[in-house]
Amino acid sequence: MTLAVELTEHAPEQRGDGHWFPVCDPSALVPGRGVAALLPDGGQVALFVDRAGRPYAIGNRDPFTGAYVLSRGLTGSADGRPFVASPLLKQRFDLETGTCLDDPAVSVPVYRVRDLGTGA
């Protein structure tokens, strides 16, 4: 089994065009820790999995500092929403929408994730 991210950034409710890029084995993801993956265009995604096993992928670049560090952030939840906090300035980004919980005018890209082994 291999997790893949859709190469087209999208709003969470939108369906993309189906261009999937394999990034890692699901066993590489541990709840509470992120993994960074390099995309073919040179961009980076930060991948996470929650305790229920649901995977998330957001852009790895912290928009406040420009550093590619979100995969190293701490995960948690606020009002039932999963987030990652940047390890640098601690802004929290919703893993489902990419919106910054501390400054809603700022967001990071969100990517759909699927398991190529099951088609889920």
FIKOLZA-1660 file (N, C-alpha, C; in steps of 0.1 Angstrom, whole numbers, plus 5000, padded with zeros to 4 digits):
% residues 120
   i   px   py   pz ch aa at
   1 5008 4988 5000  A  M  N
   1 5000 5000 5000  A  M CA
   1 5009 5012 5000  A  M  C
   2 5004 5023 4993  A  T  N
   2 5011 5035 4992  A  T CA
   2 5001 5047 4993  A  T  C
   3 5005 5057 5001  A  L  N
   3 4997 5069 5002  A  L CA
   3 5001 5078 4990  A  L  C
   4 4991 5085 4984  A  A  N
   4 4994 5094 4974  A  A CA
   4 4987 5107 4976  A  A  C
   5 4992 5118 4971  A  V  N
   5 4985 5131 4972  A  V CA
   5 4981 5135 4958  A  V  C
   6 4970 5142 4958  A  E  N
   6 4966 5148 4945  A  E CA
   6 4974 5160 4942  A  E  C
   7 4980 5161 4930  A  L  N
   7 4989 5171 4927  A  L CA
   7 4983 5185 4925  A  L  C
   8 4970 5185 4924  A  T  N
   8 4962 5198 4923  A  T CA
   8 4957 5202 4937  A  T  C
   9 4962 5214 4941  A  E  N
   9 4957 5219 4954  A  E CA
   9 4942 5223 4952  A  E  C
  10 4934 5221 4962  A  H  N
  10 4920 5223 4961  A  H CA
  10 4914 5227 4974  A  H  C
  11 4902 5232 4973  A  A  N
  11 4894 5234 4985  A  A CA
  11 4889 5221 4989  A  A  C
  12 4888 5218 5002  A  P  N
  12 4885 5205 5007  A  P CA
  12 4872 5199 5002  A  P  C
  13 4862 5206 4998  A  E  N
  13 4850 5201 4993  A  E CA
  13 4850 5198 4978  A  E  C
  14 4861 5202 4971  A  Q  N
  14 4862 5200 4956  A  Q CA
  14 4868 5187 4953  A  Q  C
  15 4864 5181 4942  A  R  N
  15 4870 5170 4936  A  R CA
  15 4881 5174 4926  A  R  C
  16 4892 5168 4926  A  G  N
  16 4903 5172 4917  A  G CA
  16 4903 5164 4904  A  G  C
  17 4913 5165 4896  A  D  N
  17 4914 5159 4883  A  D CA
  17 4920 5145 4883  A  D  C
  18 4924 5140 4895  A  G  N
  18 4929 5127 4896  A  G CA
  18 4944 5124 4893  A  G  C
  19 4952 5135 4893  A  H  N
  19 4966 5133 4891  A  H CA
  19 4973 5130 4904  A  H  C
  20 4975 5118 4907  A  W  N
  20 4980 5113 4920  A  W CA
  20 4995 5111 4920  A  W  C
  21 5002 5114 4931  A  F  N
  21 5016 5112 4932  A  F CA
  21 5019 5104 4945  A  F  C
  22 5025 5092 4943  A  P  N
  22 5028 5084 4955  A  P CA
  22 5038 5091 4964  A  P  C
  23 5036 5091 4977  A  V  N
  23 5045 5098 4986  A  V CA
  23 5051 5089 4997  A  V  C
  24 5044 5080 5003  A  C  N
  24 5049 5071 5013  A  C CA
  24 5040 5060 5017  A  C  C
  25 5046 5050 5024  A  D  N
  25 5038 5039 5029  A  D CA
  25 5030 5044 5041  A  D  C
  26 5018 5040 5043  A  P  N
  26 5010 5045 5055  A  P CA
  26 5017 5042 5068  A  P  C
  27 5025 5032 5069  A  S  N
  27 5032 5029 5082  A  S CA
  27 5042 5040 5085  A  S  C
  28 5046 5049 5076  A  A  N
  28 5056 5059 5078  A  A CA
  28 5049 5071 5086  A  A  C
  29 5036 5071 5087  A  L  N
  29 5029 5081 5094  A  L CA
  29 5025 5076 5108  A  L  C
  30 5028 5084 5118  A  V  N
  30 5025 5081 5132  A  V CA
  30 5017 5093 5138  A  V  C
  31 5006 5090 5144  A  P  N
  31 4998 5101 5150  A  P CA
  31 5006 5110 5159  A  P  C
  32 5005 5123 5156  A  G  N
  32 5012 5133 5164  A  G CA
  32 5025 5137 5157  A  G  C
  33 5029 5131 5147  A  R  N
  33 5042 5134 5140  A  R CA
  33 5039 5136 5125  A  R  C
  34 5046 5145 5119  A  G  N
  34 5044 5147 5104  A  G CA
  34 5056 5141 5096  A  G  C
  35 5054 5140 5083  A  V  N
  35 5064 5136 5074  A  V CA
  35 5063 5145 5062  A  V  C
  36 5075 5150 5057  A  A  N
  36 5075 5159 5046  A  A CA
  36 5078 5150 5033  A  A  C
  37 5072 5155 5022  A  A  N
  37 5074 5148 5009  A  A CA
  37 5076 5158 4998  A  A  C
  38 5086 5156 4990  A  L  N
  38 5089 5165 4978  A  L CA
  38 5080 5161 4967  A  L  C
  39 5074 5171 4960  A  L  N
  39 5065 5169 4949  A  L CA
  39 5073 5171 4936  A  L  C
  40 5068 5166 4925  A  P  N
  40 5075 5167 4912  A  P CA
  40 5078 5181 4908  A  P  C
  41 5070 5191 4912  A  D  N
  41 5072 5205 4908  A  D CA
  41 5082 5212 4917  A  D  C
  42 5087 5205 4927  A  G  N
  42 5096 5211 4937  A  G CA
  42 5089 5215 4950  A  G  C
  43 5076 5215 4950  A  G  N
  43 5069 5219 4962  A  G CA
  43 5070 5208 4972  A  G  C
  44 5065 5211 4984  A  Q  N
  44 5065 5201 4995  A  Q CA
  44 5052 5200 5002  A  Q  C
  45 5048 5188 5006  A  V  N
  45 5036 5186 5014  A  V CA
  45 5041 5181 5028  A  V  C
  46 5033 5184 5038  A  A  N
  46 5034 5178 5051  A  A CA
  46 5023 5169 5053  A  A  C
  47 5026 5156 5056  A  L  N
  47 5016 5146 5058  A  L CA
  47 5014 5142 5072  A  L  C
  48 5002 5140 5077  A  F  N
  48 4999 5137 5090  A  F CA
  48 4988 5126 5090  A  F  C
  49 4987 5119 5101  A  V  N
  49 4976 5109 5103  A  V CA
  49 4970 5111 5117  A  V  C
  50 4957 5111 5119  A  D  N
  50 4952 5112 5132  A  D CA
  50 4951 5099 5139  A  D  C
  51 4946 5098 5151  A  R  N
  51 4946 5086 5159  A  R CA
  51 4936 5076 5153  A  R  C
  52 4926 5080 5145  A  A  N
  52 4917 5071 5138  A  A CA
  52 4923 5066 5125  A  A  C
  53 4935 5071 5121  A  G  N
  53 4941 5066 5109  A  G CA
  53 4938 5075 5097  A  G  C
  54 4931 5086 5098  A  R  N
  54 4927 5094 5087  A  R CA
  54 4940 5103 5083  A  R  C
  55 4944 5102 5070  A  P  N
  55 4956 5110 5066  A  P CA
  55 4952 5124 5062  A  P  C
  56 4961 5133 5063  A  Y  N
  56 4959 5147 5059  A  Y CA
  56 4972 5152 5052  A  Y  C
  57 4971 5161 5042  A  A  N
  57 4982 5166 5035  A  A CA
  57 4980 5181 5033  A  A  C
  58 4990 5189 5038  A  I  N
  58 4989 5204 5036  A  I CA
  58 5003 5208 5031  A  I  C
  59 5004 5220 5026  A  G  N
  59 5017 5226 5022  A  G CA
  59 5026 5226 5033  A  G  C
  60 5039 5223 5031  A  N  N
  60 5048 5223 5042  A  N CA
  60 5054 5236 5045  A  N  C
  61 5052 5246 5037  A  R  N
  61 5058 5259 5039  A  R CA
  61 5049 5268 5049  A  R  C
  62 5056 5272 5059  A  D  N
  62 5050 5281 5069  A  D CA
  62 5049 5295 5063  A  D  C
  63 5036 5300 5060  A  P  N
  63 5035 5313 5053  A  P CA
  63 5040 5325 5061  A  P  C
  64 5041 5323 5074  A  F  N
  64 5046 5335 5083  A  F CA
  64 5061 5336 5082  A  F  C
  65 5069 5325 5080  A  T  N
  65 5083 5326 5080  A  T CA
  65 5089 5322 5067  A  T  C
  66 5082 5315 5058  A  G  N
  66 5087 5311 5045  A  G CA
  66 5095 5298 5047  A  G  C
  67 5097 5293 5059  A  A  N
  67 5104 5280 5061  A  A CA
  67 5096 5268 5058  A  A  C
  68 5102 5258 5053  A  Y  N
  68 5095 5245 5051  A  Y CA
  68 5095 5236 5063  A  Y  C
  69 5087 5239 5073  A  V  N
  69 5088 5232 5086  A  V CA
  69 5075 5227 5091  A  V  C
  70 5063 5228 5085  A  L  N
  70 5051 5224 5091  A  L CA
  70 5050 5210 5094  A  L  C
  71 5057 5201 5087  A  S  N
  71 5058 5187 5090  A  S CA
  71 5064 5184 5103  A  S  C
  72 5071 5194 5109  A  R  N
  72 5078 5192 5122  A  R CA
  72 5070 5198 5133  A  R  C
  73 5058 5203 5130  A  G  N
  73 5050 5209 5140  A  G CA
  73 5042 5199 5149  A  G  C
  74 5037 5205 5160  A  L  N
  74 5029 5197 5169  A  L CA
  74 5015 5196 5165  A  L  C
  75 5008 5185 5166  A  T  N
  75 4994 5183 5162  A  T CA
  75 4985 5183 5174  A  T  C
  76 4973 5187 5172  A  G  N
  76 4963 5187 5182  A  G CA
  76 4950 5190 5176  A  G  C
  77 4940 5193 5185  A  S  N
  77 4927 5197 5180  A  S CA
  77 4921 5208 5188  A  S  C
  78 4913 5216 5181  A  A  N
  78 4906 5228 5187  A  A CA
  78 4892 5228 5182  A  A  C
  79 4883 5227 5191  A  D  N
  79 4868 5226 5188  A  D CA
  79 4866 5215 5178  A  D  C
  80 4873 5204 5181  A  G  N
  80 4871 5192 5172  A  G CA
  80 4877 5192 5159  A  G  C
  81 4885 5203 5156  A  R  N
  81 4892 5204 5143  A  R CA
  81 4907 5200 5145  A  R  C
  82 4912 5191 5137  A  P  N
  82 4926 5187 5138  A  P CA
  82 4935 5199 5132  A  P  C
  83 4946 5201 5139  A  F  N
  83 4955 5212 5134  A  F CA
  83 4970 5208 5136  A  F  C
  84 4979 5215 5130  A  V  N
  84 4993 5214 5133  A  V CA
  84 4997 5228 5136  A  V  C
  85 5006 5229 5146  A  A  N
  85 5011 5242 5151  A  A CA
  85 5026 5243 5145  A  A  C
  86 5028 5254 5138  A  S  N
  86 5042 5256 5133  A  S CA
  86 5052 5256 5144  A  S  C
  87 5063 5249 5142  A  P  N
  87 5074 5248 5152  A  P CA
  87 5081 5261 5154  A  P  C
  88 5079 5271 5145  A  L  N
  88 5086 5284 5147  A  L CA
  88 5079 5294 5155  A  L  C
  89 5067 5299 5150  A  L  N
  89 5060 5309 5156  A  L CA
  89 5047 5304 5163  A  L  C
  90 5044 5291 5161  A  K  N
  90 5033 5284 5168  A  K CA
  90 5019 5287 5162  A  K  C
  91 5018 5294 5151  A  Q  N
  91 5005 5295 5145  A  Q CA
  91 4999 5281 5141  A  Q  C
  92 4986 5280 5143  A  R  N
  92 4980 5267 5141  A  R CA
  92 4972 5267 5128  A  R  C
  93 4974 5256 5120  A  F  N
  93 4968 5254 5107  A  F CA
  93 4958 5242 5107  A  F  C
  94 4946 5245 5103  A  D  N
  94 4936 5234 5103  A  D CA
  94 4940 5224 5092  A  D  C
  95 4941 5211 5096  A  L  N
  95 4945 5201 5086  A  L CA
  95 4935 5198 5075  A  L  C
  96 4922 5201 5078  A  E  N
  96 4912 5199 5068  A  E CA
  96 4910 5210 5058  A  E  C
  97 4912 5222 5062  A  T  N
  97 4910 5234 5054  A  T CA
  97 4922 5242 5050  A  T  C
  98 4933 5241 5058  A  G  N
  98 4945 5248 5056  A  G CA
  98 4944 5262 5063  A  G  C
  99 4933 5266 5068  A  T  N
  99 4931 5279 5074  A  T CA
  99 4939 5281 5087  A  T  C
 100 4946 5292 5088  A  C  N
 100 4953 5295 5101  A  C CA
 100 4942 5298 5112  A  C  C
 101 4942 5291 5122  A  L  N
 101 4933 5293 5133  A  L CA
 101 4936 5306 5141  A  L  C
 102 4948 5311 5140  A  D  N
 102 4952 5323 5147  A  D CA
 102 4951 5335 5139  A  D  C
 103 4950 5334 5125  A  D  N
 103 4948 5345 5116  A  D CA
 103 4941 5340 5104  A  D  C
 104 4928 5340 5104  A  P  N
 104 4920 5334 5093  A  P CA
 104 4922 5340 5079  A  P  C
 105 4929 5351 5078  A  A  N
 105 4933 5357 5065  A  A CA
 105 4944 5349 5059  A  A  C
 106 4951 5340 5066  A  V  N
 106 4962 5333 5061  A  V CA
 106 4959 5318 5060  A  V  C
 107 4964 5311 5050  A  S  N
 107 4961 5297 5049  A  S CA
 107 4973 5290 5041  A  S  C
 108 4973 5277 5042  A  V  N
 108 4983 5269 5035  A  V CA
 108 4975 5260 5025  A  V  C
 109 4981 5255 5014  A  P  N
 109 4974 5246 5005  A  P CA
 109 4970 5233 5012  A  P  C
 110 4959 5227 5007  A  V  N
 110 4954 5215 5012  A  V CA
 110 4954 5205 5000  A  V  C
 111 4958 5193 5002  A  Y  N
 111 4958 5183 4992  A  Y CA
 111 4950 5170 4996  A  Y  C
 112 4943 5164 4987  A  R  N
 112 4936 5152 4990  A  R CA
 112 4946 5141 4991  A  R  C
 113 4943 5131 5000  A  V  N
 113 4952 5119 5002  A  V CA
 113 4944 5107 4999  A  V  C
 114 4950 5097 4993  A  R  N
 114 4943 5084 4991  A  R CA
 114 4954 5073 4992  A  R  C
 115 4949 5061 4995  A  D  N
 115 4957 5049 4995  A  D CA
 115 4956 5043 4982  A  D  C
 116 4967 5042 4974  A  L  N
 116 4967 5036 4961  A  L CA
 116 4965 5021 4961  A  L  C
 117 4967 5015 4973  A  G  N
 117 4965 5001 4974  A  G CA
 117 4950 4997 4975  A  G  C
 118 4942 5006 4980  A  T  N
 118 4928 5003 4982  A  T CA
 118 4919 5012 4973  A  T  C
 119 4924 5023 4968  A  G  N
 119 4916 5033 4960  A  G CA
 119 4908 5042 4969  A  G  C
 120 4910 5041 4982  A  A  N
 120 4902 5049 4991  A  A CA
 120 4906 5064 4991  A  A  C
% end
